[in-house]
Amino acid sequence: MRGLLIAVLACLAIGTVIFSIAYFHYQHVVDDRLAAGPIFASESQIYAAPREVRPGQKLTAASIAADLRRVNYNGNPQLGTFKLTGDTIFIKPGPESYHSTDGATINTADGVVQSITAENGAALAAYDLEPQLITALSADANRTKRRLVSYQDIPPRMVQAVTAIEDRRFFEHSGIDFVRIGKCAVQDILSQRMSCGGSTLTQQLARGFFLSPQKHIVRKLKEILITFQLEARFNKQQIFEMYANEINLGQRGSYAINGFGQAAQTYFGKPLRQLDTAECALLAGMIQSPSRLNPYRHPERAMARRNVVLDSMVDTGALTAAEASRYKAEPIRLTPSNIDASEAPYFVDLVHDQLVKKVGDQDLSHQNLRIYTSLDPDLQSAATEAVEVGMKNVDELVRRKHRNRKGEIVGDITYPQVALIALNPHTGQVLALVGGRNYGVSQLDHALAERPTGSIFKPFVYATAFNTSLNGTQLGDSGGVFTAITQLNDDPQDFGTDGKPYMPGNFVRGEYPGMVTAVTALEHSLNIATIALAQQAGYGNVAALARSAGILNARATPSVAIGTYNATPLEMAGAYTVFANNGVHLDPWLLASVRNSNGDIVADYAPQARQVLDPRVAYLTHSLLEDVMNYGTGSTARARGFTAPAAGKTGTEHDAWFAGYTSNLLCIVWVGNDDYTDIKLQGADAAAPIWAEFMNRAIKLPQYSDVKSFTPPPGISIVSLDKTSNLLADGSCPNDYNVAFLDGTAPQNYCSQMGENPQNFIQRLFGIGGNKTAPPPNSQTAPQAPHQYAPAPAPAPHAPPVDNAPETQEAKPKKKNFFQKLFGGGGDKGKQSQSDEPPQ
């Protein structure tokens, strides 16, 4: 007995020594982890743009209060407070607000904002609300999303639900629940299965922070040692808070969802503190197996597990049986599962990339930065919904092309990708961005993919031609300055250079209407007429204007006129600001401000703007684009129910495009295949319906509902012309339409005078007399041609060298001889040849 006692004591002594050594060893492990910084890296938060409230908007005081609750006003007085009294709301930002601490009172009536008054009594034209949090940037390489919460932010029901199902004696034991371990051991022996889990919340936390996921006896011993360390260093509230921020609760797209704060936003679309008992029970139930119990994929399993948690809460006394029955009867109400709509992941990735370039990756990962962006969450949701609806239509069009006469699908189908960018055309602010049809499937941002622009490039050809009219330059053989009714030749022509033929066709093969007006050529997107105009205006001038508008790949060749050079959808959105913003180009921007946790400014970013076109030229081109929308290839948008004043252009070049804008919103839609194969769909069929779907949603939002008609700048006249003769319309010619002209360039005669001054034989023979367009008055003082008015900027460092092509014609059209003029023949009307130029 003595020997046995000595052996036992020796074993205890040796065990104590080993335990002490191991305990202090893991004390250093915990120390090192804590010394590296806070338990959770100070993740940077990304915020949307402030929502602007203006008198006249369709908003109620209650809806404004709901927005403020969403950003935690009143919940966090340091951020801000509000007081709602009937139809009036008083807002007072706190010291941590994005804004200054100036408050305001907003008065509403009948669902409309009536007035906004500052604290000092001054009337305000607008007031910005606190920006909404979009998401937190991942601080590690594992693409984790987490919204940190304090113990005070966690609803008591959440604590009760978690402890009831995971660790009922959490607030009583010292880290290891020996009673539960004993019960589990007996249960496993009786069932002959190792299914009972005896780990406490602290043990689960120890595993999550310090250990690998592999299960073995050594890891279990390490887990127990670290558990003792955590219990010795932190109180129960601190341990539960760490657990609440660390626990994994599923996957969203390519991101892991960690913590109850992020899970509440992901699954229910609201802050954790706003969850009800049934919602708390659902999240607590998911801890067991987040993937198997995902409520989006397996709602029946999730509901069954939720009800188990509610029963457990009855067992612990947190609920009565009657309360549990009431909560069991509740359906699961989840926020829409589209991650693209709620968190704008392509937008966030682009913000992250820009921030790394500007402030560095280390600063992003280890500073609690507040990043304020350009995003409008409401518009982002509208964009995502429009893409989802529109791509179903595109997919059906693709399937039709693969069906045989029996209706069976033949061959492999490649379903196209999509990008949508929405800007404020007067600030360059990127309000919404969709970079693909499903972020969870593909994180490739197609808004940044370089693709041939197709016919959405053509307006730059017409703008270049209008540029020449500012100083009275006559264009080619037209006999006058360029206007919307200048006649262009759309017959087949050879635009070859350097001895190489280039004879493009129109999109509809075999359709060559001959001489057409410029407005008709753009309305129907005629390739040959547009290239002929580019030739007359100078390919070098066209390319230079395009580069100054941000289309850096444009080059001085005939095919530049029909958009064979690449640009990204984001670049094209910036390029179109030239037409929507009085000739001023705005670089699209996403970042507004970066601030630290105290609200101090780390960096502010100002948008870049430059005048590219004379405002008159911008409006003349815009006027043609209005006609495209109303009468031409863009009328698909009108057929889809979009009736507000707008301008736009379709594009088709392997891919499908639509570019269009209203007075307060510009949107570009691209649809194409990742493998660069031709989708064989027109922009009017694939891209324009998505644009219309988006804009119909956008104009229902208060901030975009006040769409206005476009106003011409000084120096532009709107003239009514007869459609048949293109002369001034009067009562005798009721079939008329409106055309914008540079002052002094409109026709002088009326349609009723057509028979008064007929051309004689000699005039018809030599093309003189008649009703030519006169040069504008005072042409000597008008702004100069595009290179002098708006020189192309130096190329960006990544751009190829800029051409120094002459502004003169590079391949003059062939002159007709005497007999061709007399009888109307000649030219290369019947020729067809091959060329190195890419076909349209």
C-alpha positions in Angstrom: 0.0 0.0 0.0 2.8 2.3 0.9 4.5 1.6 -2.5 1.2 2.2 -4.3 0.7 5.5 -2.4 4.2 6.7 -3.3 3.5 5.8 -7.0 0.3 7.7 -7.0 1.8 10.7 -5.4 4.7 10.6 -7.9 2.3 10.4 -10.8 0.4 13.4 -9.4 3.6 15.3 -8.9 4.8 14.5 -12.4 1.4 15.4 -13.8 1.3 18.7 -11.9 4.7 19.6 -13.2 3.7 18.7 -16.8 0.4 20.5 -16.4 2.2 23.6 -15.0 4.8 23.6 -17.8 2.0 23.2 -20.4 -0.2 25.8 -18.7 2.6 28.4 -18.7 3.5 27.5 -22.3 0.0 28.2 -23.5 -0.1 31.3 -21.4 2.7 32.6 -23.7 0.6 31.5 -26.7 -2.3 33.5 -25.5 0.0 36.4 -24.6 1.5 36.4 -28.0 -2.0 36.4 -29.6 -3.2 39.3 -27.5 0.0 41.2 -27.9 -0.4 41.2 -31.7 -3.4 43.5 -31.2 -7.1 43.3 -30.3 -8.7 39.8 -30.5 -10.4 41.0 -33.7 -8.5 43.1 -36.2 -9.8 46.6 -36.4 -11.7 46.1 -39.6 -12.4 49.0 -41.9 -16.0 49.8 -42.5 -17.4 50.8 -45.9 -20.3 53.3 -46.0 -22.6 54.4 -48.7 -23.1 57.9 -49.9 -25.2 60.2 -47.6 -28.8 60.3 -48.7 -29.9 63.8 -49.6 -33.3 65.0 -48.5 -34.8 67.9 -50.5 -38.1 69.8 -50.3 -40.5 68.3 -52.8 -39.3 64.7 -52.4 -41.8 62.0 -51.7 -40.7 61.1 -48.2 -42.4 60.9 -44.8 -40.8 61.8 -41.4 -41.4 58.2 -40.4 -39.4 56.8 -43.3 -36.5 59.2 -42.5 -36.6 58.0 -38.9 -36.4 54.4 -40.2 -33.3 55.2 -42.2 -31.7 56.8 -39.1 -32.6 53.8 -36.9 -30.9 51.6 -39.5 -27.6 53.5 -39.0 -28.0 53.3 -35.2 -29.1 56.9 -34.4 -30.5 57.0 -30.9 -28.9 53.6 -30.3 -25.4 55.3 -30.3 -25.8 58.9 -29.2 -22.2 59.5 -30.2 -23.2 58.9 -33.7 -26.5 60.9 -33.6 -30.0 61.2 -32.3 -33.4 62.1 -33.7 -36.9 63.0 -32.3 -40.0 62.1 -34.3 -43.1 64.2 -33.7 -45.9 63.4 -36.0 -44.9 64.7 -39.5 -41.8 66.5 -38.2 -38.4 65.0 -37.3 -35.5 66.8 -35.6 -32.0 65.3 -36.4 -28.9 66.0 -34.3 -25.6 64.4 -35.5 -23.2 63.4 -32.8 -19.4 63.9 -32.6 -18.7 60.6 -34.5 -21.0 61.5 -37.4 -19.8 61.8 -40.9 -21.3 65.3 -40.9 -20.7 68.3 -38.7 -22.8 68.4 -35.6 -25.3 70.9 -37.1 -28.9 69.6 -36.6 -32.0 70.3 -38.7 -35.8 69.9 -38.6 -37.5 68.3 -41.5 -41.2 69.0 -42.0 -43.4 66.7 -44.1 -47.0 66.6 -45.1 -49.0 64.1 -47.2 -45.9 62.1 -47.8 -43.9 65.1 -49.2 -41.0 67.0 -47.7 -42.3 70.6 -47.2 -39.3 72.4 -45.6 -35.9 71.9 -44.0 -34.8 74.3 -41.2 -31.4 74.5 -39.6 -31.0 74.8 -35.9 -30.3 78.6 -36.3 -33.7 79.0 -38.1 -32.3 79.3 -41.6 -34.1 77.5 -44.5 -32.1 74.7 -46.1 -32.3 73.6 -49.8 -31.1 70.1 -48.8 -29.9 68.0 -45.8 -27.7 64.9 -45.9 -28.6 61.9 -43.7 -26.0 59.7 -42.0 -24.5 57.2 -44.5 -25.5 53.6 -44.2 -22.9 50.9 -43.5 -22.5 48.6 -46.5 -20.0 46.1 -45.2 -16.7 45.6 -43.4 -13.5 44.9 -45.3 -12.0 41.5 -44.7 -8.9 41.8 -42.5 -7.5 38.5 -43.5 -6.9 36.3 -46.5 -9.9 34.1 -45.9 -12.5 36.6 -47.2 -14.4 36.9 -43.9 -17.2 39.3 -43.2 -17.8 40.4 -39.6 -19.7 43.2 -38.0 -18.3 43.7 -34.5 -20.8 44.0 -31.6 -20.3 44.7 -27.9 -22.0 42.7 -25.2 -24.4 45.6 -24.7 -25.5 45.3 -28.4 -26.5 41.6 -28.0 -30.2 41.1 -27.2 -30.8 39.2 -23.9 -32.8 36.7 -25.9 -29.8 36.0 -28.1 -27.7 35.2 -25.0 -30.5 33.0 -23.6 -30.9 31.1 -26.9 -27.2 30.4 -27.3 -26.6 29.2 -23.8 -29.8 27.1 -23.8 -28.7 25.1 -26.8 -24.9 25.2 -26.5 -23.9 25.7 -22.9 -26.6 26.0 -20.2 -24.1 26.4 -17.3 -21.9 28.9 -19.1 -22.3 31.6 -16.4 -21.7 29.0 -13.6 -18.7 26.8 -14.6 -15.1 27.8 -14.8 -14.6 26.9 -18.5 -15.0 23.2 -18.3 -18.4 21.7 -17.6 -17.5 18.5 -15.8 -21.2 17.7 -15.1 -22.0 17.9 -18.8 -19.0 15.9 -19.7 -20.1 13.1 -17.3 -23.6 13.1 -18.8 -22.3 13.0 -22.3 -20.0 10.1 -21.4 -22.9 8.0 -20.0 -25.1 8.9 -23.1 -22.4 7.9 -25.5 -21.8 4.6 -23.7 -25.5 3.8 -23.7 -26.0 4.7 -27.4 -22.6 3.3 -28.4 -22.1 6.4 -30.5 -19.8 9.4 -29.9 -22.4 12.0 -30.7 -22.8 14.1 -27.5 -20.8 17.3 -27.4 -19.5 18.4 -24.1 -17.6 21.6 -25.2 -18.4 24.8 -23.5 -18.6 28.2 -25.2 -15.2 29.0 -23.9 -13.8 25.8 -25.3 -15.3 26.5 -28.7 -13.8 30.0 -28.5 -10.4 28.5 -27.7 -10.6 26.2 -30.7 -11.7 29.0 -33.0 -8.9 31.5 -32.0 -5.9 29.3 -31.4 -6.2 25.8 -32.8 -6.5 23.9 -36.0 -9.8 22.2 -36.9 -8.2 18.7 -36.8 -9.7 16.5 -34.0 -7.3 14.5 -31.8 -6.6 14.0 -28.1 -3.6 16.4 -28.1 -5.7 19.2 -29.5 -8.3 18.5 -26.9 -5.7 18.9 -24.1 -4.5 22.1 -25.7 -8.0 23.3 -25.9 -8.5 22.8 -22.2 -5.4 24.6 -21.3 -6.3 27.6 -23.4 -9.8 27.5 -22.0 -8.4 27.9 -18.5 -6.2 30.8 -19.7 -9.3 32.6 -21.2 -11.4 32.1 -18.1 -8.5 33.5 -15.9 -8.1 36.6 -18.1 -11.7 37.6 -19.0 -15.1 37.8 -17.4 -18.1 35.9 -18.7 -19.5 38.9 -20.6 -16.2 39.5 -22.4 -15.9 35.8 -23.3 -19.5 35.7 -24.7 -18.8 38.9 -26.6 -15.7 37.3 -28.2 -17.7 34.2 -29.0 -20.5 36.2 -30.5 -18.1 37.9 -32.9 -16.1 34.8 -33.8 -18.6 32.0 -34.4 -19.1 31.0 -38.0 -22.7 31.1 -39.3 -22.4 30.2 -42.9 -21.3 31.4 -46.3 -22.4 34.3 -48.5 -21.1 34.2 -52.0 -17.3 33.9 -51.6 -17.3 35.3 -48.0 -17.5 33.4 -44.7 -20.1 35.0 -42.3 -18.6 35.2 -38.8 -20.4 36.6 -35.8 -24.0 37.3 -34.9 -23.8 40.9 -36.0 -23.0 40.0 -39.6 -25.4 37.1 -39.6 -28.3 39.3 -38.5 -27.6 41.6 -41.4 -27.0 38.8 -43.9 -30.1 36.7 -43.1 -32.6 39.3 -41.8 -31.3 42.6 -43.2 -31.2 44.4 -39.8 -28.9 45.0 -36.8 -28.5 42.3 -34.2 -30.2 44.4 -31.5 -33.5 44.4 -33.6 -33.9 40.6 -33.8 -36.9 39.1 -32.2 -36.9 35.9 -30.2 -37.6 33.5 -33.1 -34.8 35.1 -35.2 -32.4 34.8 -32.2 -33.3 31.1 -31.9 -32.7 30.5 -35.6 -29.2 31.9 -35.5 -28.4 30.0 -32.3 -29.6 26.8 -34.0 -27.3 27.3 -37.0 -24.2 27.1 -34.8 -24.4 23.3 -34.9 -24.0 23.1 -38.7 -24.2 26.4 -40.6 -24.2 24.8 -44.0 -26.7 22.0 -43.4 -29.0 24.5 -41.5 -28.7 27.4 -44.0 -32.2 28.9 -44.0 -32.0 29.9 -47.7 -31.1 26.4 -48.9 -32.8 24.3 -46.2 -35.7 26.2 -44.7 -37.4 23.2 -43.2 -34.3 22.0 -41.4 -33.6 25.5 -40.2 -37.1 25.9 -38.8 -37.0 22.5 -37.1 -33.7 23.4 -35.4 -35.1 26.8 -34.4 -38.0 25.0 -32.7 -35.5 22.8 -30.8 -33.8 25.9 -29.5 -37.1 27.4 -28.4 -37.9 24.2 -26.5 -34.5 24.4 -24.8 -35.3 27.9 -23.8 -38.4 26.6 -22.1 -36.3 24.0 -20.3 -34.0 26.8 -18.9 -36.9 29.0 -17.9 -36.1 31.7 -20.5 -39.5 31.2 -22.1 -42.9 29.8 -21.1 -44.4 27.0 -23.1 -47.0 29.3 -24.5 -44.4 31.8 -25.7 -42.4 29.1 -27.4 -45.6 27.9 -29.2 -46.3 31.4 -30.4 -42.7 31.8 -31.7 -42.8 28.3 -33.4 -45.8 29.5 -35.4 -43.8 32.4 -36.9 -42.6 31.8 -40.5 -39.0 32.4 -41.3 -38.7 35.9 -42.7 -35.4 36.3 -44.5 -34.0 39.3 -46.4 -33.7 38.7 -50.2 -30.8 36.4 -50.7 -29.1 38.4 -53.5 -25.8 39.4 -52.1 -25.2 41.7 -55.1 -28.2 43.9 -54.1 -27.5 44.1 -50.3 -23.7 44.4 -50.2 -22.6 45.5 -53.7 -19.6 43.1 -53.7 -18.2 44.1 -57.1 -18.3 47.7 -55.9 -16.7 46.8 -52.6 -13.9 44.9 -54.3 -13.2 47.9 -56.5 -13.2 50.2 -53.5 -10.7 47.9 -51.8 -8.4 47.8 -54.8 -8.4 51.6 -55.0 -7.8 52.0 -51.3 -4.8 49.6 -51.4 -3.3 51.9 -54.0 -4.0 55.1 -52.1 -3.5 54.2 -48.4 -1.7 50.8 -48.5 -2.8 47.3 -47.5 -1.3 47.4 -44.0 -3.3 50.5 -43.1 -6.5 48.9 -44.3 -6.0 45.7 -42.3 -4.9 47.2 -39.0 -6.7 50.5 -38.7 -10.4 51.0 -37.9 -11.0 53.2 -40.9 -14.4 54.6 -42.0 -14.5 54.6 -45.8 -17.2 56.8 -47.3 -18.1 56.0 -50.9 -20.4 57.1 -53.7 -22.8 54.1 -53.5 -26.6 54.6 -53.3 -27.9 51.4 -51.7 -31.4 51.9 -53.1 -30.1 52.3 -56.6 -27.8 49.3 -56.2 -30.8 47.2 -55.3 -32.6 48.5 -58.4 -29.6 47.7 -60.6 -29.3 44.2 -59.3 -33.0 43.5 -59.7 -32.9 44.8 -63.2 -30.0 42.7 -64.2 -31.6 39.6 -62.7 -34.8 40.2 -64.6 -33.1 41.3 -67.8 -30.7 38.4 -68.0 -33.6 35.9 -67.9 -34.7 37.5 -71.1 -31.2 37.3 -72.6 -30.9 33.7 -71.6 -34.2 32.9 -73.4 -33.0 34.7 -76.5 -29.8 32.6 -76.5 -31.8 29.4 -76.1 -34.0 30.3 -79.0 -30.9 30.4 -81.2 -30.0 26.9 -80.1 -33.5 25.4 -80.8 -34.2 23.3 -83.8 -37.6 23.2 -85.6 -38.8 20.7 -83.0 -38.0 23.1 -80.2 -35.2 21.0 -78.9 -31.9 22.6 -77.6 -29.0 21.7 -80.0 -25.4 22.2 -79.1 -23.6 23.7 -76.1 -25.0 27.0 -74.8 -22.8 29.8 -73.5 -24.8 32.1 -71.3 -23.5 35.7 -71.5 -22.2 37.9 -68.7 -23.3 41.4 -67.8 -22.2 44.7 -66.4 -24.2 47.8 -65.3 -22.8 51.1 -64.2 -25.0 54.0 -63.0 -23.5 57.5 -62.5 -24.6 60.9 -61.5 -23.8 62.6 -64.9 -23.0 66.0 -63.2 -20.6 64.7 -60.5 -19.2 61.4 -61.9 -20.4 59.7 -58.7 -20.7 55.9 -59.2 -24.2 55.3 -57.7 -24.5 51.6 -58.6 -22.3 49.0 -60.1 -23.0 45.4 -61.1 -20.0 43.5 -62.4 -21.6 40.2 -63.3 -24.7 38.1 -63.0 -23.8 36.3 -59.8 -20.9 37.3 -57.5 -21.0 34.0 -55.7 -20.3 32.2 -59.0 -17.7 34.6 -60.5 -15.9 37.5 -58.8 -14.6 38.8 -62.2 -15.7 42.4 -62.5 -16.9 42.9 -66.0 -17.3 46.6 -65.5 -13.5 46.7 -65.8 -13.2 44.3 -68.8 -12.0 45.9 -72.1 -14.4 45.1 -74.9 -15.1 46.6 -78.4 -17.5 49.4 -77.9 -19.5 49.0 -81.1 -22.0 51.7 -82.1 -22.2 53.4 -78.7 -18.9 55.0 -79.9 -20.6 56.6 -82.9 -21.8 59.8 -81.1 -18.1 60.9 -80.9 -18.0 60.9 -84.7 -21.0 63.2 -84.9 -19.6 65.4 -82.1 -16.3 65.8 -84.0 -18.3 66.8 -87.1 -20.3 69.4 -85.1 -17.0 70.7 -83.8 -16.0 71.7 -87.3 -19.2 73.8 -87.6 -18.1 76.2 -84.8 -15.7 78.0 -87.1 -17.8 77.6 -90.3 -15.7 74.8 -91.8 -17.4 73.2 -94.7 -17.4 69.4 -94.4 -16.3 67.4 -97.5 -18.7 67.8 -100.5 -21.7 68.8 -98.4 -21.6 72.4 -99.5 -22.0 73.8 -96.0 -21.2 73.4 -92.4 -22.3 70.1 -90.7 -25.8 70.0 -89.2 -28.2 67.3 -88.2 -29.7 67.4 -91.8 -26.4 67.2 -93.6 -26.7 64.5 -96.3 -24.4 61.5 -95.8 -23.7 58.7 -98.3 -24.6 55.2 -97.0 -23.9 53.4 -100.3 -21.1 50.8 -100.2 -17.8 52.5 -100.3 -14.1 51.6 -100.1 -12.5 53.4 -97.1 -9.2 51.5 -97.5 -5.9 53.2 -96.6 -2.3 52.4 -97.6 -3.5 50.4 -100.6 -5.6 48.0 -98.4 -9.3 47.9 -99.2 -11.9 48.3 -96.4 -15.5 48.0 -97.4 -17.7 47.6 -94.3 -21.4 46.8 -94.5 -24.3 47.9 -92.4 -25.6 45.8 -89.5 -28.5 44.7 -91.7 -26.7 43.2 -94.7 -27.9 44.4 -98.1 -29.6 47.5 -96.6 -28.1 50.6 -98.2 -30.5 53.5 -98.3 -28.2 55.8 -100.2 -28.1 59.5 -99.2 -29.5 60.0 -95.7 -29.4 62.9 -93.2 -27.1 62.7 -90.3 -30.0 62.4 -87.8 -31.3 59.4 -89.7 -27.8 57.8 -90.0 -27.4 57.9 -86.2 -31.0 57.0 -85.4 -30.6 53.7 -87.4 -26.9 53.3 -86.6 -25.8 53.2 -90.2 -22.1 52.1 -90.4 -21.1 53.3 -93.9 -22.6 56.8 -93.5 -20.9 57.2 -90.1 -17.5 56.2 -91.5 -18.0 58.5 -94.4 -18.6 61.3 -91.9 -15.5 60.4 -89.9 -13.5 60.5 -93.1 -14.7 64.0 -93.8 -14.2 65.2 -90.2 -10.8 63.5 -90.0 -10.1 60.1 -88.3 -7.4 61.8 -86.2 -9.9 64.3 -84.9 -12.4 61.6 -84.0 -9.7 59.5 -82.1 -8.4 62.6 -80.3 -11.8 63.6 -79.1 -12.5 60.0 -77.9 -9.2 59.9 -76.0 -9.9 63.2 -74.3 -13.2 61.7 -73.2 -11.4 58.7 -71.6 -11.5 56.1 -74.5 -7.8 55.8 -74.5 -7.5 53.0 -77.1 -9.1 54.9 -79.9 -6.9 55.3 -83.0 -7.1 57.2 -86.3 -8.4 54.5 -88.6 -11.6 54.2 -90.5 -12.9 51.5 -88.2 -12.7 53.8 -85.2 -16.0 55.3 -86.3 -17.9 52.1 -85.6 -16.3 51.2 -82.3 -13.8 48.5 -83.0 -11.4 49.7 -80.3 -11.8 48.5 -76.7 -12.9 50.3 -73.7 -14.4 49.2 -70.3 -18.0 49.8 -69.4 -16.8 52.1 -66.6 -14.8 54.1 -69.1 -17.7 54.4 -71.4 -19.9 55.7 -68.5 -17.3 58.4 -67.9 -17.1 59.2 -71.7 -20.9 59.8 -71.9 -20.8 62.4 -69.2 -19.5 64.7 -72.1 -22.9 64.6 -73.7 -25.0 64.7 -70.5 -23.0 67.4 -68.7 -22.6 70.3 -71.2 -19.3 69.0 -72.7 -17.5 68.5 -69.3 -15.9 65.0 -68.8 -16.0 63.6 -65.3 -13.9 60.7 -64.2 -16.1 58.1 -62.5 -15.3 57.9 -58.8 -16.2 55.6 -55.9 -14.1 57.0 -53.0 -15.3 60.2 -51.2 -13.5 60.2 -47.9 -11.4 58.1 -45.5 -11.6 58.8 -41.7 -10.3 57.2 -38.6 -12.4 55.9 -35.7 -12.6 59.4 -34.2 -14.0 60.9 -37.3 -10.8 62.7 -38.2 -10.2 63.0 -42.0 -7.4 60.7 -43.2 -7.9 61.6 -46.9 -10.6 63.3 -49.0 -10.9 62.7 -52.8 -12.1 65.3 -55.3 -13.6 64.3 -58.6 -11.6 65.1 -61.8 -13.3 67.2 -64.4 -12.3 68.8 -67.7 -14.0 70.6 -70.5 -13.9 68.4 -73.6 -16.6 69.8 -75.9 -18.1 73.2 -76.4 -21.6 73.1 -74.6 -23.3 73.8 -78.0 -21.6 70.8 -79.6 -22.5 68.6 -76.6 -26.1 69.6 -76.9 -26.2 69.1 -80.7 -24.9 65.6 -80.2 -27.2 65.0 -77.3 -30.2 66.1 -79.5 -29.3 63.3 -82.0 -29.2 60.8 -79.1 -32.7 61.9 -78.0 -33.9 61.1 -81.5 -32.2 57.7 -81.3 -34.1 57.0 -78.1 -37.5 58.2 -79.5 -37.4 57.1 -83.1 -34.4 54.9 -83.7 -32.7 51.8 -82.4 -33.0 53.0 -78.8 -36.8 53.0 -79.0 -36.8 49.5 -77.4 -36.5 51.3 -74.1 -39.6 53.3 -74.9 -41.4 50.1 -75.8 -40.5 48.8 -72.3 -42.5 51.6 -70.7 -39.7 54.2 -70.0 -41.3 57.5 -71.0 -39.2 60.1 -69.2 -37.0 62.6 -71.2 -33.8 60.6 -72.1 -31.1 60.1 -74.7 -29.2 57.0 -75.6 -27.5 54.7 -78.1 -27.4 51.0 -78.8 -24.2 49.1 -79.7 -23.5 45.8 -81.3 -20.0 44.5 -81.9 -19.7 40.8 -80.8 -21.2 42.2 -77.5 -24.4 44.1 -76.9 -24.4 47.6 -75.4 -26.7 50.4 -74.4 -25.7 53.8 -73.2 -28.3 56.2 -72.0 -29.1 59.0 -69.6 -31.7 61.3 -68.1 -31.2 64.8 -66.6 -30.0 63.2 -63.3 -28.8 59.6 -64.1 -26.5 58.0 -66.6 -26.4 54.2 -67.1 -24.3 51.9 -69.3 -25.3 48.2 -69.8 -23.0 45.7 -71.4 -23.8 42.0 -72.3 -21.2 39.6 -73.7 -19.5 36.3 -73.5 -16.4 35.7 -71.3 -14.7 33.8 -74.1 -15.1 36.8 -76.5 -17.3 34.9 -78.9 -20.1 36.7 -80.7 -23.4 36.6 -78.7 -25.3 37.3 -81.9 -27.7 39.6 -80.1 -28.3 43.3 -80.9 -27.9 45.9 -78.2 -31.6 46.8 -78.7 -32.6 43.2 -77.8 -30.1 42.3 -75.0 -28.9 45.5 -73.3 -31.6 48.1 -73.9 -34.3 46.1 -72.0 -32.0 45.8 -69.0 -31.4 49.6 -69.1 -35.1 50.2 -69.3 -35.8 47.8 -66.4 -33.3 49.7 -64.3 -34.4 53.2 -65.2 -38.1 52.3 -64.6 -37.1 51.3 -61.1 -34.8 54.3 -60.6 -37.3 57.0 -61.4 -39.6 55.6 -58.7 -37.0 56.4 -56.0 -37.5 59.9 -54.5 -34.0 61.0 -55.2 -34.3 60.3 -59.0 -38.0 61.0 -59.6 -37.5 64.7 -60.6 -36.4 64.0 -64.1 -36.4 67.2 -66.2 -36.3 68.0 -69.9 -33.0 69.0 -71.4 -32.4 72.7 -71.9 -30.3 73.9 -74.9 -27.4 76.3 -74.0 -27.2 79.8 -75.5 -26.3 79.6 -79.2 -28.6 76.7 -80.0 -32.0 77.0 -81.8 -34.7 74.4 -81.9 -36.3 74.5 -85.3 -39.4 72.6 -86.6 -38.7 71.0 -90.0 -40.8 69.3 -92.6 -39.9 65.6 -92.7 -40.2 65.4 -96.5 -38.1 68.4 -97.6 -36.1 69.2 -94.4 -37.1 72.8 -94.9 -38.8 75.0 -92.2 -42.2 73.7 -91.5 -45.3 75.8 -91.8 -49.0 75.2 -91.9 -48.9 73.6 -95.4 -46.5 70.9 -94.2 -48.0 69.3 -91.0 -45.6 66.3 -91.0 -42.8 68.0 -89.0 -40.2 67.2 -86.4 -37.8 69.3 -84.2 -34.1 69.6 -84.9 -31.4 71.5 -82.9 -29.1 73.8 -84.9 -26.2 76.0 -84.1 -27.5 79.5 -84.5 -27.3 80.6 -88.1 -27.0 77.1 -89.6 -30.7 76.2 -89.9 -32.5 76.2 -93.3 -33.8 79.6 -94.4 -36.7 78.5 -96.7 -40.1 77.1 -95.8 -41.5 73.9 -97.1 -44.4 75.8 -98.8 -41.7 77.5 -100.9 -40.4 74.3 -102.4 -41.8 75.1 -105.8 -40.9 78.8 -106.0 -37.2 78.4 -106.8 -36.6 75.1 -108.5 -33.0 74.3 -109.6 -32.4 74.5 -113.3 -30.6 71.9 -115.3 -27.2 73.5 -114.9 -27.6 73.8 -111.1 -28.6 70.1 -110.8 -25.7 69.1 -113.1 -23.0 70.9 -111.1 -24.7 70.7 -107.6 -25.0 74.5 -107.1 -27.9 76.7 -106.0 -30.8 75.4 -104.1 -31.1 75.5 -100.3 -27.6 75.1 -99.0 -26.8 75.6 -95.3 -25.1 78.9 -94.6 -22.0 79.2 -92.4 -22.8 80.5 -88.9 -22.5 84.3 -88.4 -19.3 85.8 -86.9 -17.5 82.5 -87.6 -14.2 84.3 -87.1 -14.8 84.6 -83.3 -16.2 81.1 -82.8 -14.2 78.5 -80.9 -11.7 76.7 -82.9 -11.6 73.1 -84.1 -11.4 70.3 -81.4 -7.6 70.2 -81.1 -7.5 73.9 -80.2 -10.7 74.0 -78.2 -10.1 70.9 -76.1 -6.7 69.3 -76.7 -6.4 65.6 -76.0 -4.8 65.0 -72.6 -1.5 63.2 -72.2 -2.1 59.4 -72.2 -2.2 57.6 -68.8 1.0 55.7 -68.0 -0.6 52.4 -69.0 -2.0 53.8 -72.3 -0.3 53.2 -75.7 1.3 56.1 -77.4 -1.0 58.7 -78.9 -1.2 58.9 -82.6 -0.1 62.2 -84.2 -2.3 61.7 -87.2 -3.1 64.8 -89.3 -6.5 66.3 -89.0 -7.0 66.3 -92.8 -8.9 63.6 -94.6 -6.9 60.4 -94.8 -8.8 58.8 -97.7 -10.8 61.3 -99.7 -14.1 60.0 -101.3 -13.9 59.4 -105.0 -15.2 62.2 -107.2 -17.9 61.5 -109.7 -17.3 62.3 -113.3 -19.5 64.4 -115.6 -21.7 61.5 -116.7 -22.0 60.1 -113.2 -23.2 63.4 -111.9 -25.6 63.7 -114.7 -27.1 60.2 -114.5 -26.4 59.4 -110.8 -24.2 56.4 -111.4 -20.6 55.6 -110.5 -18.8 55.1 -107.3 -17.9 51.7 -105.9 -21.5 50.7 -105.2 -21.2 47.2 -106.3 -17.7 46.4 -105.0 -17.0 44.0 -102.2 -13.5 43.3 -100.9 -11.6 42.1 -98.0 -9.7 44.2 -95.5 -7.5 44.1 -92.5 -10.0 46.4 -90.7 -12.3 44.6 -88.3 -15.8 44.3 -89.8 -18.9 45.7 -87.9 
